[in-house]
Amino acid sequence: MAHFYDSELKRPSAFNFATDVVDYWAAHSPPAKLAMHWVSGDLQSERQLTYAHFSRQSNRLAVFFRDKLGIKAGERLLIIMPRVPDWWEIATACIRSGIVVCPATTLLVDKDIDYRANRSGATVFVGDHASVEKFLRVKKTCPKVKTIVQIGDAKVPDGVLSLQKEMQSVPEDAKYDGPKPRIKDPVMLYFTSGTTGQPKMVQHNQISYPLASTITGKHFHRLQPGAVNWVLTEQGWAKAAWAYFGTWNCGAALFIHDDRGAFSGKKTLDVLHRYPITTLCAPPTAYRQLVLDEMRQHFKKNPPSALRHCAGAGEPLNPEVIRIWKEMSGLEIADGFGQSETVLVCGNFEGSAIRPGSMGKPSPGVPLAVIDPDGKECERDVEGDIALLVDLSESSNFFGVFDGYLDEHGTLTRNLRTNPSSQKQPWYPTGDRAVRDKDGYFWFVGRDDDVINTAGYRVGPFEVESTLKQHPAVVESAVVSSPDASRGEVVKAFIVLTEQAAKGGKENAGLVKELQDFCKENAAPYKYPRKIQFVDAQFLPKTISGKIQRKKLKQMEWEGEKGGKAKL
């Protein structure tokens, strides 16, 4: 039986990732065909799980959700848990039965979870003990959530179901026999930061991520059956969905390291040395640490055991890092570009020479261009907006773009731009800018908005400003990106203090740390400002209507000497 992986990707009339991918590999492969190689954070325990395992468990869970919990297709399930196999079992069960998965990162604090639960309209919350505890602190303000499920063997609070205990009553051979979702039905909702307001909900359908991510797995990660793919990202971020769908679409195995601490270059090299990982996809922040002098020495003593391809995504990769890594490993890092709203749409693929610093060329079959404000394609080497053609007639074989941003009223918007060449194929502008050279390579210029991309994490400035405003010492703040040698860019806050707080002086180190700790406690830790500069109110550039002009502030910051303090 032929599989879609063996041919060019085409728009199907029906598709379900659980049945057409997971069940397919379980039925048409040797019983021991590996789907996931999981290891604990301390590398002391591991599990090797087959496609047959995920087929069986997702069927059982789908039956449990329907028959025991009464969850219907179209309902939303908010899931927050670390890198444990349960996450993939549950997500696959939801996709099988039409439940919409709403992944979120374990880094979130209580109020973040409150916002996501209410904004998504989730009726079910599933998490480990730590995330369930966080949710229970805001449960009273989340009336739509009717069911709370906890994984693991930790003590289960009152009013919470133990998944481990509940599943004991579900037969091992239980089969979900309900109707399959239609390809237009929603499959996932991811939250992505914007420049104003709270994070937006990005809705994907049954093929825009689950099937279109074959492009990412096959061409960018260069996977095939038997490969082992390690993508350094947590499931709360969209790149994890690229890995989940792309890897299994290709019949390869996911490598999952359940490390819950800060990134360690040494441990990463130890993992690559110890386990048969064939593909590594990591953010530039990780690669920058892996090429440090002390890491190079460790690499020589503990080289990767099976690595044959490396990729980078999340932010532009420094050419120098690519050069040093190739000296160390003999492998070039293939850079790529995509968003929560899309699959990988541009990258360095096999057959084309890697040009360090370039995003590469459009992914196979992806209608990518650089356009001007009128929707016309820019001439070569002219800066413009990175944009994708959207086929409103749904006859194109490219479908790797989201349905739209979902608002609180259930309305989807994509902010499409007119294409003078075709009314049926408008542009979806990504919000990023680039130039395209004479050979078709794309070169990233920057964001068209104020979103800060720090070490692969997207941070909306409004979120940080709103948190800072809660501190009694802060009158006003403006948050922008600031250059950083290790992370590319980091969050910087320009803060106007109250008169009382300002008496401590503008280099008040104690207050800087206090404000940083305050942000860590009241917002996800990755959002805290690593740089803080106290300024007078008149320093902040504003429009006539009083709005802070972040673009001007950012320009001042980046033009400052060595990316230091903005010029006063």
N, C-alpha and C positions, 0 to 999 in steps of 0.2 A: 504493500500500500504506500503510495507516494505521500509525502508530507509537504506542507507549504514551504518549509525551510529549504527544500531542495530546488525550488523554483523562484521566479521573480514574484515579489509581493503584489497581490492584486486585491482590490476591494471585494470582499465576500458578501454574499446575501445573508449569511448567518455565521456567527462565530461565538464561541464561549471558551475562554482560556482554560478553564478547569477541565472541560470535556475534550476539547480539540487539541490541547497541548499536554496537560498533566496526565489525563487518562490515556491519551495516545501513546506517550512514551512508556507508560506502565504496561500497556497491552502489547506493544510492538517491539519491546526491548527485552534483553535478558532480565530475569527477576532482580538481579543485584545492580541494575543500572543506577548509578549514583545521581541524586538530585541535589544533595547538600552535604557538605563536610563541615560540621560544626565543632568548634573548640571553645573551651571556657577562657575567660580573661587571663587566668594564671597558667594556661596551657596544661593543666593537670588532668583534664577530662575532655573527651571528644565523642562525637556521635557521627556515624555515617548513615544517612537516610536516603532511601530510594524513591524513585517516582511512584512505585507501588505504595509506599508508606503515605505519601502526600495525597495520592488518589483515595486511598482508604480513609484516612483521617478527615479529609475535606468532605467526603460523602457523609461520614458519621456526624461531623459538626453541622453540616447543612441540615440534616435530619433533626438534630438537636435544636437548632435555632428555630426551625419551623414547628416541630411537634411539641417540644417542651417549653420553649419561650414564646411561641406564637409570633415570631418576627416575620413580616411579610416582605416580599420583593419591593424595592423602592425605599424601604426604611433605611436610616443611616446609622452606622455603627462607628463610634469614635473609639480608636484603638491606640493605646499608649503603653508600650512595653519595650524592654531592651532587646538585644539581638538574640532571641531564643526561638527555636523552631516553631513554637506555638503561633508566633506572628504569621508565618507563611501558611501554616495549616488553616488558621482562622480566615486570613485574607482569601485563600483559595476557596474556602467554603462559602464565603460571602459572594464571590464572583460566580460560583456555581449556581447559587440560588437567587441572584439578583439583588442582594443586600448591598448598599453602597458603603464602601470602606472610606473612612475619614482618618488617615494616619496623622499622628502628631508626635513631636519629639519628646523624649523623656526629660529634656532640659526645661520644659515649661514649668512655670510656677502656678499657684492656685488660680490667680485671676486670668492667666492665659487660657487655662483649661475651661474656666467659666465662660469666657468669650467664645471659644471654639465649640463648646457643647451647645450653647444657645444659638450661635450663628449658623451652625450646621443643621440644627433641628434634630440632632441625634436622639434616638429613643433608647439606645443601648450604649453602655460604656464598658469596655473591656481593657483590663490592664493587669500589671503585676501588683504586688502589695504596695510598693512605694507610690505608684501613680493612683491607685485606688484610694489611698490615704489622702492624697492631694484633692482628688475629686470629692471625697466625702466632706471636706471642709467647705465646699461651695455647692453642695448638692441642693440645698434649700433654694438657691437662685437658678436652678436648672430643672424646671418642672417637667420638661418634655422627656427627660431621661427616666424611663420606667424600670429598667433592668441594669444591674451592675454585676459584672462577672469578673472574678479574680483568678488568675492562673497561678500555678506553683503550689507548694505545700506549706507556705506560711499561714499563720492564723488568719482566718477569714472574719472580718467584722460583721456585726449584725446587719441584716438587710442586704448582704452581698452573697452571691452564689459562688461556690467553689467549682470551677470548671472540671477540675480533676475528679471531684466527687460525683458531680452530675453526669459526667460521661460514662461512669461505671454502668449506668442503666441502658446505654446505647449499644446495641449489638455490634460486634466487630465487623460483620459483613453488611451493615446497614447501607442501603443505596438511596440516594436522593433521586426521586422520580418526578419532581415538579417540572413545570415548564421552563425552558431556557429563556434568558433575557434576550430581547431584540438588540441588534447591534447599535441602535441609537440610544438605548437605555444607559443611564449613568452608571459608572463602575467605581469611580474614585473622586473624592474631593480633597484637594490639597490646599493648604493655606499658604499664600505667598505675600511677602511684605510689599507695600506700596509707599509712595512718598507722602501721602496724606491719609489720615484715618488709620483704622486698624487693618490687619492683614485681610486680603481678599480671598474668596473661595474660587479655586480653579477647578472646573468640572471636566472630567474626561469620560468618554463613552466606552463601550465594550471593545472597540477596535483602535481608538486613537492612542491609547497607551498599550493595552495588552497585545495587540497584533503588530502595530506600527513599530514597537520597540525591537522587532526583529532587525530593523535597520541598524540599531545601536549594537545589538549583540553580534550580528553576522559580520558587519562591515567595520565597525569602530573597535569593538573588543576582539574581533576576528575569531569568534568562537565556532566550534564544531562539536559534534557529539564526542564526549570523552574529555573535553577541556574542563579546567577548574578555574573559575573566575572570582577574584577577590576585589570587591569595590568598597573602598573605605568611606562608607557613609551609613548613617543611621536611618531607620525606616521612616522617620518623620520628614525626610527630605525626598524630593521627587526623584533625584538620581538613583535612589534605592529602588524605585519602581522600574526605571530603565534596566537595572541589573536583574531584578526579579523576573520581569517578563522577557527581556532580551536573552538572558542566559537559558531559561527553560525552553523558550521557543526554539533555540538552537540545539536542544538535547544535551546541553552541558551541565556542569554542576556549580552551584553557588558555594563559595567558601565563606564561612561566617565566623569571625573572631569576636566573641562576646566580651569585648574589652570596654569597661565602663569608666575608665579613668582618662586622664589627659593623654594625648598622643605621645607615643614614645618611639623615636627613630630606631633605637636599639631593639626594642621588642618587635617592631615591624620587620626588621631584617632577620631576627630570630625565627619569626613565623615563616618568612619566605624560604629560609634555609631548611626548616624542619618539615614543612608540608609540601605536597606536590602541586603547588599553585602555578598554573600556566600563564594566566593573565592578571595583571595588576592595573587597576584604575584608581588613581588617587588625586586629591586636589594639589595644586602647586605648593601649598603650604607644607604638605607632607614631603614632597620631593625636595623642597629647599632644605629641610632638616636632614634628609637622607644623604645629601651631598656634602654635609659639613665634614671637616677634616677628621674628627673623631669617629664619625660614622664610616668614613672611607676605610679606616683601619679595621673596623669591625666587619665591614663587608668583605674585605680580603680574606679574613679568617673564617667567615661564615657566609659564603656565597649562596644565592638562591639555588634550590635543588632542581627546579623544573621550569623556571620562568622563561617565556619566549616572546612575550609582548607586553608593552607598557602603554598606558593611555593616561591622559590628564584632562580634567574638566572641572568647571566651577568658577574659574577666572583665568585670565591670560597667563601663560607660562613663560618664565624668563628664558631667553635663549641660552644664557650661561648655564642654567640648571640642566637644560637638555644636553649641552655639550659635556658637562662633568659626569652626568649619569651614564652617558654613552661610553665614556672612558672607563667608568667603573664596571658596567654590566655588559657592554657590547650591544645594548639595546637603545633605540631611539624612542623617546616619549612622543606619542602621537597626540597632539592637542586637539580638542574638539569644543563645539559650542552647541548649547541647547538651553531650554528653559523649563520651568514647571509647566508652562503652557504647551510645550512641544516635546517631541523626542529629540535626539541628537540630529541637528539639521545641517551641520557643517563639521568637517573633521579632516584629519590627515589619514588617508586610506591607503591600503596596499596598492602598489602600482604607481603611486605619485610620490616624488621625493618630498621629504619633510623640509619645510623652510622654517627654521627656528623663529618663533615669534608670531607665526601665522596661524590662524584658525584652521587653515586648510581649504578644501573645496566643498561645495554642497554635497550632502549625503546622496547616495544613489536614489534617483527618483524624486528628490526633494526640489520643488520650484523656489529656489532661494535667489534673492537679488538685493542690490543696494539701490534705493530709490530716493528721489528728491521730494520736496513737499507737495508737488503736483501729481505724484504717483508715477512719474516716468523713471525708467532705469537710468542711473547715473553713468556718465562716461567712466572709463577706466581711470583709476587713481584719484577719483573725486569722492570726497566723503559724503555719506548719506545714511539713511536709515536702513538697517537690516530688516527685510520683509519677506513674507511667504505668500504665495498665491493661495487663496482659499476658494475651492470649487463649490459654489452654491448649488450647482446642479448635481453634485455628488456622483459625477461620472469619472473623476480622476482616480488614479490608483495611489495618490498620496492622500493619506487621511491622518497623519500624525500631528494634528493640531487640536487643541482643546475645543470644547463646545462653547465656552465663554466663561466670564466671571459671573458667578451666581449671586444675586443680591438677596436681601431679606424677604423680597416679595416673590422669589422664584423666577425672576427674569434673568435671562442670559444676555450678556453683551460682550462683543469682541473688539469694539472700536476699530472697525475695518476702514480702510482708506480706498478711495476710488482708484480704479485702474483704467486709464484712458483707452487701453487696448481691448478691454473686455468687461462688460457689465456683470457677467456671470462669474468672473474671477477677480474679486477685489483683493487688495493687499491686507495682510495682517502684519502691521509694523510691530517688531519685537520690543521697541524701546531702547535698543542698542544701536550704536553707530559703527560704521566700518568703511573701509575702502576696498575695492577689488582691483587687483593688478591685471596686467595684460595677459597673464597666464591663467587667470581665473582663481587665484588664491585670495582669500579674504583676510584682512588685517584689522583687528579690533581697535576701535578708537576709545569707546567709553559708553557709559549709560547716558541716555537722553533725559533721564530724570535724576532724582537725588538718592535713589536706593544705594545703600552701601554694601558692597560685596567683599566681606572680610573673611579670608581663609575659606571661601566657598559658602559662607553663611550670608543670606540676604537680610539686611537690617533696614527697616524703614525709619527714617529720622524722627518722624512724628511719634513713634512708639517710645523712643528714648527720651525725647523732650517731655512727653506726657508723664513719664516716670519721674524724671528730675523735678518736674513742677510740684510733685507731691512732697518734696523735701522742704522743710521750713526755711532753709537758708537761700533757696533759689527763687529769684524774682522772674527770671526769663532765661531761656536757653535756645541755642541754635546748634543743631547737630549736622555734621558733614563728614565726608571721608577725609582721611589724612594719609599721606604716603608712608609706607612701612617696609623696611627691607625684607622682613621675613614673611609677612602676611599679605603683601601687596598694597593693601589699604586697611586702615582700622577706623573705628568709630572715634570721632573727636567731638567734644562738647565745648562750645563757647558759652560761658555762664555769667549772667548778671546776678550778683548776690544782693541780699538785703543789706541795708545800711549797717546793721549790727554785725552780720557775718563778714562784711567787707573789712571790718577793723582789723581782722587777722592778717591782712596783706594779701597781695595777689599771687604770692608763691606759698600759700598756706598748704603745706604737704599733708597735714593731718586732715584738713577738710577735703582735699582731693581723694584721699583714701576712703573717707567716710561716705562721700558721694558715690564712689565706685562700688563700695560694699552695699550701699542702699539700692543701687540699680541691680546688683546681683540678686538681692533678696526680693525685689519687687518686680523683676522682669527676668526673662530667660537669661542665664549668665553670659551667653555669647553676645548679648546686646550691650553690655556695659561699656562706657567710654574708656578706652585705654589711654586716651589723652584728654586732659581738661585744661582749659585756659580761662581764667577769670578776666572779664572785660567790663568796661563801662557800657551803659545802655546805648549811648550814641555810637558805639563801635559797630553794632550790628546793622548791616545795610538793609533798608526796608523800602517797600513800594510806597506810593502816596497813600494807599489804603492801610498801611501799617503792617503788611505781610513781610516776613523776613525773606530776603533774597538769598536763598541757600547757594544758588549757582555762583553768585559773586563771592560769597564767603569761601566756597570750595576752591574757586579760582585763586583767591588770595592765598589760601592755605597751600595749594600745590605749587604756586609760584614762589613761595617763601624759600629762603635759603635752606637747601637740603631737606625740604619738606618739614621744616621746623615750625615755629610759631608764625602765624599770619602777621603780615606787616601792619604795624599800627600807624 
